Amino acid sequence: MGIIKDRFKEKADAVALEIKDLLKEHGNKVIGEVTLSQIYQGMRGMSGLVSETSLLDAQDGIRFRGYSIPELRENFQRPREEPSHYPKDYFT
């Protein structure tokens, strides 16, 4: 497995253990009209979303998994071409 996949798996496994412990201790606690178990175990009978991918901060701007956009640009490899649904000459 590649280094990125290894790191992702490591972090995902740690988060999975945290969620398992959270569900074990608090899975039947009511959150509004749904339970924590419903949120993390298939969203049965409810509408909702659990997301931990980004944060919009008034001072720091958008952060994805803890990284600012400038940090992402600096520290991560760029794709060969940025994806876009616009034709290449759309903005010229």
Sequence and secondary structure as in RCSB ss.txt:
>XXXX:A:sequence
MGIIKDRFKEKADAVALEIKDLLKEHGNKVIGEVTLSQIYQGMRGMSGLVSETSLLDAQDGIRFRGYSIPELREN
FQRPREEPSHYPKDYFT
>XXXX:A:secstr
  HHHHHHHHHHHHHHHHHHHHHHHHTT EETTEEHHHHHTT TT       SEEEETTTEEEETTEEHHHHHHH
S   SS   SS TTTT 
